Each structure stands twice: as C-alpha cells, then as structure tokens.
Amino acid sequence: MRVAEYPTLYVENAPVAQVKNGSIGTVPIALGQNFYFGLKPSALFMRVTEQIAYEGTAEKLKARYFIVSGKANMKQGLAILGGGIIGAAELDKRQNTGLENWEIVEVSKQVFDTECNS
C-alpha cells in the first residue's frame, strides 16, 4: 500500500508538496511556521482520520532535510483484512497510524546527499 500512497507536506495547514517515491524537492518555510507530513482521510486507503507522521515548527532559519520511508503496519493490515473500513476505523482509535505507516527522519545534508543522491 505504501507504494500507491504518499504523504503530503503541509505548511500552516496548507498542502505545499507531495512526497512521492524517489522525489527530491525544496519548500520554503518561514520562521515560526508550523509544518507537518500527513495524509488526509481516504476511502481508497481505508483511512478514516487524518494521519500525521511528523510535525514541527520552524524555530530556526536553516535548511532541513528529511528522509521519508514507508513502513509495513501488520496491525493495520489485519484490521482491514478482518473488518474492512470498520476495522481500520477501530484501529485508528488505538494507534497513531501515521507514525506506524511512515518513518520521517530529519537528517543532516551529508546524510541526505549520501542516502538520496547515490
């Protein structure tokens, strides 16, 4: 499922970039602005609530580098298999699915360049 979906970067609750597999890009974020990587509800992906996989506030004026990776979520798979959209909704009440589905790590420019430009 992670191949078909991807998180969106939001700045001050407005979508500014979609993070697709293998993509690299830049987005200006002003000092003091809130940002997050999230996924909106989607019947296609049996997601009944918004999921936030990473959030922060631009407290310093600096370049930030993130590596975004999908993770296998066995509990979600079993919930959907056993109960469809109802199973997914019930799991959402007990699990932060965004964090369980995605690993988003802020890294140094050197790590980013090594991991993403090789």
C-alpha positions in Angstrom: 0.0 0.0 0.0 2.8 2.4 0.7 3.8 2.3 -3.0 0.5 3.7 -4.1 0.1 6.4 -1.5 2.4 9.1 -0.2 2.4 11.8 2.5 1.9 15.5 1.8 3.9 18.3 3.3 1.6 20.9 4.9 2.8 24.4 6.0 0.3 26.2 8.2 -2.3 23.6 7.3 -2.0 24.2 3.5 -0.7 21.5 1.3 2.6 22.6 -0.4 4.2 19.4 -1.7 3.5 15.7 -2.2 6.3 13.4 -1.3 6.4 10.7 -4.0 8.8 7.7 -4.1 12.2 8.9 -5.2 11.3 12.6 -5.3 13.6 15.4 -4.1 12.5 19.0 -3.7 12.6 22.2 -1.7 9.9 24.1 0.1 10.4 27.4 1.8 9.1 27.5 5.4 9.2 30.9 7.2 10.4 31.3 10.7 7.7 30.4 13.2 5.5 28.5 10.7 4.2 25.0 11.6 4.7 22.2 9.2 3.7 18.5 9.1 3.8 15.5 6.8 0.3 14.0 6.8 -2.3 12.0 4.9 -6.0 13.1 4.7 -8.9 10.6 5.1 -9.3 8.4 2.1 -11.9 5.7 1.4 -9.5 4.2 -1.1 -6.8 3.6 1.6 -9.4 2.9 4.3 -8.2 5.9 6.3 -11.0 7.5 8.3 -9.0 10.1 10.1 -6.1 12.5 9.2 -2.8 10.9 9.9 0.2 12.9 10.9 3.6 11.2 10.5 5.8 14.1 11.5 5.3 17.7 12.7 7.4 20.6 13.7 7.8 24.4 13.9 10.5 26.3 12.1 12.2 27.7 15.2 15.5 28.5 13.4 16.2 29.8 10.0 18.0 26.7 8.5 17.8 24.2 5.7 16.1 21.0 6.9 16.5 17.6 5.2 14.0 14.7 5.6 14.1 11.1 4.5 10.6 9.6 4.2 10.1 5.9 4.2 7.0 3.7 4.2 6.8 1.0 6.9 4.8 -2.2 7.0 2.0 -2.0 9.5 0.8 -5.5 10.3 -1.9 -4.4 12.8 -3.5 -2.2 10.1 -3.3 -4.9 7.5 -5.0 -7.4 9.9 -7.6 -4.8 10.9 -8.5 -4.1 7.3 -8.5 -7.7 6.3 -10.7 -8.7 9.3 -13.1 -5.7 9.3 -12.6 -3.5 6.3 -13.2 0.2 6.8 -14.7 -0.6 10.2 -11.6 -2.4 11.3 -9.4 0.4 10.1 -11.6 2.9 12.0 -11.3 0.9 15.2 -7.6 0.6 14.9 -7.3 4.4 14.4 -8.7 4.8 17.9 -5.9 2.8 19.4 -2.9 3.5 17.2 -1.3 6.6 15.7 -1.4 5.1 12.2 0.6 7.9 10.6 3.6 7.1 12.8 3.2 3.4 12.3 2.9 3.7 8.5 5.7 6.2 7.9 9.2 6.9 9.1 10.1 10.5 8.6 13.5 11.4 9.9 15.2 14.8 9.9 18.9 14.3 8.8 22.0 16.3 8.0 22.7 17.5 4.5 25.6 15.0 4.3 23.3 12.0 5.3 20.6 13.3 2.9 23.1 13.6 0.0 24.5 10.1 0.7 21.1 8.4 1.0 19.2 10.2 -1.7 21.7 11.1 -4.4 23.6 7.8 -4.7 
